[in-house]
Amino acid sequence: MNRTPSFNLSCKSGKARAGTLNLRHGQVETPVFMPVGTQATVKTVRNSDLREDGWNIILGNTYHLYLRPGLELLEQAGGLHSFMNWERNILTDSGGFQLFSLSALRKVTEEGYNFQSHIDGSRHILTPEKVIEAQMVFGSDVMMVLDECLEQPSGEKVTEDSVGLTLRWAERARKLYPGNGQAMFGIVQGGGFPHLREKCARELVEMNFDGYAIGGVAVGEERLMMELAVKSCIDILPENRPRYLMGVGKPEDLIDFVAMGVDMFDCVVPTRNARGACFFVPEGRINIRNAKYRNDFRPVQEDCDCFVCTNHTRAYLRHLFVAKEWLAPIFATLHNLRYFARLTEQLREAIRKNRFENTSQELLKKMGKLDNC
Amino acid sequence: MNRTPSFNLSCKSGKARAGTLNLRHGQVETPVFMPVGTQATVKTVRNSDLREDGWNIILGNTYHLYLRPGLELLEQAGGLHSFMNWERNILTDSGGFQLFSLSALRKVTEEGYNFQSHIDGSRHILTPEKVIEAQMVFGSDVMMVLDECLEQPSGEKVTEDSVGLTLRWAERARKLYPGNGQAMFGIVQGGGFPHLREKCARELVEMNFDGYAIGGVAVGEERLMMELAVKSCIDILPENRPRYLMGVGKPEDLIDFVAMGVDMFDCVVPTRNARGACFFVPEGRINIRNAKYRNDFRPVQEDCDCFVCTNHTRAYLRHLFVAKEWLAPIFATLHNLRYFARLTEQLREAIRKNRFENTSQELLKKMGKLDNC
């Protein structure tokens, strides 16, 4: 359990990288996508489903878990793995993004975040230290340091000050490095300013984290800014550390950012979009509520090996969504997660065989031919 | 596929009966409980879950299926089994109960039910013939004839007239007996009047159905009336035909009515109550939202072999319900169905070993010690 976290880069195809992340609860092959398990559950699916799909790491949200079920209960349970009965890896975010997007009346000070719970309005303070301590209680395999997430666009001065704060917070978090096998990642901020992203990345690298995330993207900003954020810092990040693009993304995003050298992703799209009747397929996305699927007795995706595609038709799935049945989001989630699992497997395979450029072009060319719900 | 439906009574313990129902999609051991799959799905669970629990028959609702997805689509799909990919038995009710409880502006004539859809307000007519024709399209293994369900209490004259109509409808349905292996059951009505129940049963038996249901119970009437309804007709029903008590019931009801000679049951309690955080256990029911389960790290039921009890704690299940997570009703349903499967297995076993009286008293004595949500 307590081996030092490490990352072995095994090969590259262009800038795309394939490697192995060694964590407390086993190895993770990269590039990897992490399903989001906000409140100690990946919505609608069982642990056994995740295991059968081969997921070796999922994401939990510190902000949510801190508020509910709370640290006391998680400590009594022996940590998050035990509480939710998940014996593989868990990365927990720092709460920075949720503090930015969810909590009311939040106030950022040098000390940390002073905020009001979105659940019951109770007041809390989360500091860089408390966020790490919480993740120690969770027993997270990868802990993220607290960062400040800014709305986009923000001005240069505001962003510069914010990067300063994020760096000071990172340093405070780094001091709590546990040495028990729990990995700790820093988060590069800097908004749309390449020189601030660069500065942030350089200073974080000096602090020597187990991995580096690129944050403050996927907050509604332009796609171009997201690319800029990655490009401006990716070459500064050390080769022998994993790079994690937070909150990204759609299948086409995974392909594009793997091409730039990103190793890790997380996003709610496969699960959240599923609940909106959106199924991911190699040709794009289909909204199964569409009337044209009414008597379509084919599976959602002919060559998919998921439970849904091997058991049920589009017509049946449409019926479940139209009739507002519980199985509808369950089945859509099962399929979408399997789609993401297979897509990332394809990307890893392409890198290992050094034909990432070809494979990614083929995949992208095929996409976007359908609904795009 | 096309063997004639039949029922083999294998043994009795007091009035409790154990037998085998031979249907188009395989054998069903009785006494049997049928999970309710209203809209071509047992809410929240997968076919694979039902198979793993050993369910060999589920129930579908003609009223719901007729309105949505509709006969045209079900015909194109090759029937209900194929549409929902369920290769075991399906009993479909006649719609009588839903026409009584759900549809607006319904009007009963000699012809049948004239009613307005609860979904879109469209007008429809369902006659005894159309209800059988619909169930032929479904390919139901057991078809129920159309009956009139009365609100309780109803007066003697009203009930007598209604029984007359139900009998004339039964005769019209009986004329359409398909002879393709689909079984057809008559339904005994008669409200709280033993002589009307008797009369109805006698005349139905003369029509020679494959089985007999006792209907018009579980419509909010007193428990005593339900017992009266069963007692007044059960001895009139032939030994070599299954007896089905519609819409019943809770675990204690199953025990009581098996004791009176009932063979088949269906009820929404394991599935509907599950969605309300209610778990069935040998000691009664527990509402998992209760604060006392907050840090209770035991399974819901120590000796239960279901997925939930072998994987998760009460504390985790409570968290899922409190956090309004999708997995909450899924897990509660999985457990409750398994509880009902094991309970009916216990009852069958007790009858086969001719110790039903003892076993049922032990089971009943144990029940009711908990919450009773």
Interface residues (C-beta under 8 A of the other chain):
Chain A: Q39 A40 T41 K43 T44 V45 R46 N47 S48 R68 P69 L73 Q76 A77 F83 M84 N85 R294 N295 F297 F307 N311 H312 T313 A315 Y316 H319 L320 V322 A323 E325 W326 L327 P329 I330
Chain B: Q39 A40 T41 K43 T44 V45 R46 N47 S48 R68 P69 L73 Q76 A77 F83 M84 N85 R294 N295 F297 F307 N311 H312 T313 A315 Y316 H319 L320 V322 A323 E325 W326 L327 P329 I330
